[in-house]
Amino acid sequence: MARNVEFFFDFGSPASYLAYTQLPRIATDCAASIVWRPMLLGGVFKATGNSSPVTVPAKGRWMFDDLNRWAKRYGVQFVHNPHFPLNTLTLMRIATGLQSARADDFARYCDAMFAAIWRDRCNLGDPVQLAAALSQAGLDADACVALAAQAEVKARLIASTEEAVARGVFGAPSFFVGEQMFFGQDRLDFVREALR
Amino acid sequence: MARNVEFFFDFGSPASYLAYTQLPRIATDCAASIVWRPMLLGGVFKATGNSSPVTVPAKGRWMFDDLNRWAKRYGVQFVHNPHFPLNTLTLMRIATGLQSARADDFARYCDAMFAAIWRDRCNLGDPVQLAAALSQAGLDADACVALAAQAEVKARLIASTEEAVARGVFGAPSFFVGEQMFFGQDRLDFVREALR
């Protein structure tokens, strides 16, 4: 029986945020571990020929109605970020760097980034707002930004994104239970079934 | 309280087929009526700038895995049609024509088309296979094809498709409960909630 669920995500994806609010409980219920897999959604789109739903205006309008319905069902806070779509390259690099260099800070960092974007409407593409969000979360902003600049960290994020694409990922969030892939926060019940 | 659910569909959409297998039970449970709204999905794609998920190869591969999971959950037959994507212009015109001219045949026609495509793997773009499927369902194939050729029927399908787009539809299936729109067979539980 598979007891891991790999969670490929990007902070800039609102559906990744909703999945992040639900996945820990599912993992606990199923005695499974979450393997956090930061990736660059923009890179996935480029590699697969996919694009954000909001590139089709009618789909974008519906998508936020739909996300609000799910947030209400889950009982979680969710607001539209006026700076969406965000460039998350630095954010995903920091996630990748923290995961190996300062694993203790990784969860706090993820919490802070998701909250800043999808609850507090921050523009984390702005270095000043990013530094403020990091400091507020008790993280060393300068150290985080320095991590993002490391060649090895950059290469690792590229490798993770390429691995995701090679395994069939075309959007975020995507989950793997063994070799089974599930796309979308609206497929979490299938993830739960697969973990049982 | 809204007691109608409008069902915008195209026979060529596998998710429309899955929705069609589930919606009657939901309507019965909620004492609601289904308003059948045939539309041309190709026309919706053209008008909205949207495109079939299968235009992104990785998404197309995942989509059929996903549809199979839902079919299993619903306990319904579902097979991949090797002729997908089908040109459904004639099929949707016949649906539009029957709905007003021979309402008694409409349900039988819908059953026959969905079954021929998504259970029997027929190529209904082939007039011979279409005629066979119609005859097998006890429908007058020549009369159906003649309906599809009527200018008034053609205009009505265009008008329905344009209405769908004007109301926010960008894909199939789409449902309306009052002014609330829901996209996708995977949103039927939200449709159910809206009908209550």
Interface residues (C-beta under 8 A of the other chain):
Chain A: T48 G49 N50 T55 V56 P57 A58 K59 R61 W62 D65 D66 R69 V165 G168 V169 F170 G171 M181 F182 F183 D186 R187 F190
Chain B: T48 G49 N50 T55 V56 P57 A58 K59 R61 W62 D65 D66 R69 V165 G168 V169 F170 G171 M181 F182 F183 D186 R187 F190
